Every structure is written in structure tokens, then in C-alpha cells.
């Protein structure tokens, strides 16, 4: 069984997102990270650089940071739209997963 994860966060969550990613990471799975529009561009860039600089993530190439950030009102329709966009990214990149798991930065 292979899993696909969306790990999402907002302003100030990039370190928590990386911690959550490291806690659930397995090289057979797929991962998408999304920082919403509340996060400044610098934080988004730092998150992408953290992923790119990790030797395991770079070698396996199964972690992506969504380049398009969305305005997300949690518990609203924009959260569903963000989730569907992440699923579309995952499907475009790899069909090699069976289940989708949606996590927030505060899960771990």
C-alpha cells in the first residue's frame, strides 16, 4: 500500500510542516506541501529550499512544494479546492499510490 499526502499550513508553519513531513516520510509514498497565501513569499521559498536541500527528498524526488498558493479559509470551500488541487498535482506526478491523507502542519 502506498500513500499520497497533502501537508498544508499557513504563515509561520513551514518548520512544523517539515517536522510533520519527516515524521510520516517513507520513500515509497508521495508528498505535496502547501503554504496558503497568508504565508509570505520568503517563507514559501525557504520551505522549497528545505525540501531541495534534504539529500533523501532530493534523491527519491517524491516531495513537492505547490508553487501556486491559495487563499484558504479553513472549514470552508477553499480548503476543499486546495485539497483537490493537491490531488491533481499528485495524480499528474505519479499514479503510484492507493490512498490520500490530508494533514495540517499542527498534526505533529
C-alpha positions as CSV (number, residue, x, y, z in Angstrom):
1,X,0.0,0.0,0.0
2,X,1.3,3.4,-1.0
3,X,0.1,6.7,0.3
4,X,-0.1,10.3,-1.0
5,X,0.0,13.1,1.5
6,X,-1.0,16.7,1.5
7,X,0.6,18.7,4.3
8,X,-0.8,22.2,4.5
9,X,0.0,25.2,6.6
10,X,-0.2,28.9,6.9
11,X,2.1,31.8,8.0
12,X,4.7,30.5,10.4
13,X,4.0,26.8,9.8
14,X,6.9,25.9,7.5
15,X,9.0,24.3,10.3
16,X,6.0,22.4,11.6
17,X,5.3,21.2,8.0
18,X,8.9,19.9,7.7
19,X,8.6,18.2,11.1
20,X,5.3,16.6,10.1
21,X,6.8,15.5,6.8
22,X,9.9,14.0,8.5
23,X,7.6,12.1,10.9
24,X,5.5,10.5,8.3
25,X,8.1,10.2,5.5
26,X,8.6,6.9,3.6
27,X,10.4,6.8,0.2
28,X,7.5,4.7,-1.3
29,X,5.0,7.5,-0.7
30,X,4.2,10.8,-2.4
31,X,4.0,14.2,-0.7
32,X,2.7,17.7,-1.6
33,X,3.3,20.7,0.7
34,X,1.1,23.7,0.5
35,X,1.5,27.1,2.3
36,X,-1.5,29.3,1.9
37,X,-1.5,32.9,0.9
38,X,-1.1,34.1,4.5
39,X,2.5,32.9,4.4
40,X,4.9,35.4,2.9
41,X,6.8,34.5,-0.3
42,X,10.1,34.3,1.7
43,X,8.6,31.5,3.9
44,X,7.4,29.6,0.8
45,X,10.9,29.9,-0.7
46,X,12.5,28.7,2.5
47,X,10.2,25.7,2.6
48,X,11.0,24.8,-1.0
49,X,14.8,25.2,-0.3
50,X,14.5,23.0,2.8
51,X,13.0,20.2,0.7
52,X,15.5,20.7,-2.1
53,X,18.5,20.6,0.3
54,X,17.4,17.4,2.0
55,X,19.5,14.6,0.5
56,X,16.8,11.9,0.8
57,X,14.0,14.1,-0.6
58,X,16.3,15.2,-3.5
59,X,17.3,11.6,-4.3
60,X,13.9,10.0,-4.1
61,X,12.1,13.0,-5.7
62,X,8.7,12.3,-4.1
63,X,8.2,15.6,-2.2
64,X,6.8,18.6,-4.0
65,X,6.0,22.1,-2.8
66,X,3.0,23.6,-4.5
67,X,4.1,26.6,-6.5
68,X,0.6,28.1,-6.5
69,X,-0.6,29.2,-3.1
70,X,-4.3,29.6,-2.5
71,X,-6.3,31.7,-0.1
72,X,-7.7,29.1,2.3
73,X,-10.4,29.6,4.8
74,X,-10.3,26.5,6.9
75,X,-13.6,24.8,7.3
76,X,-14.7,26.4,4.0
77,X,-14.9,25.6,0.3
78,X,-11.5,27.0,-0.4
79,X,-10.0,24.2,1.8
80,X,-11.7,21.7,-0.5
81,X,-10.5,23.5,-3.6
82,X,-6.9,23.4,-2.2
83,X,-7.2,19.7,-1.4
84,X,-8.5,18.9,-5.0
85,X,-5.6,20.9,-6.5
86,X,-3.1,19.0,-4.4
87,X,-4.7,15.7,-5.6
88,X,-4.4,16.9,-9.2
89,X,-0.7,17.6,-8.7
90,X,-0.2,14.2,-7.2
91,X,-2.1,12.4,-10.0
92,X,-0.1,14.4,-12.6
93,X,3.2,13.5,-11.0
94,X,2.6,9.8,-10.0
95,X,-0.2,7.3,-10.2
96,X,1.7,5.0,-7.9
97,X,-0.4,5.5,-4.7
98,X,-3.5,4.0,-3.3
99,X,-4.7,6.3,-0.5
100,X,-4.7,10.0,0.1
101,X,-4.1,11.6,3.5
102,X,-4.7,15.3,4.3
103,X,-2.6,16.6,7.2
104,X,-2.1,20.1,8.6
105,X,1.2,21.4,10.0
106,X,-0.1,21.0,13.5
107,X,-0.6,17.3,13.3
108,X,2.8,16.5,14.8
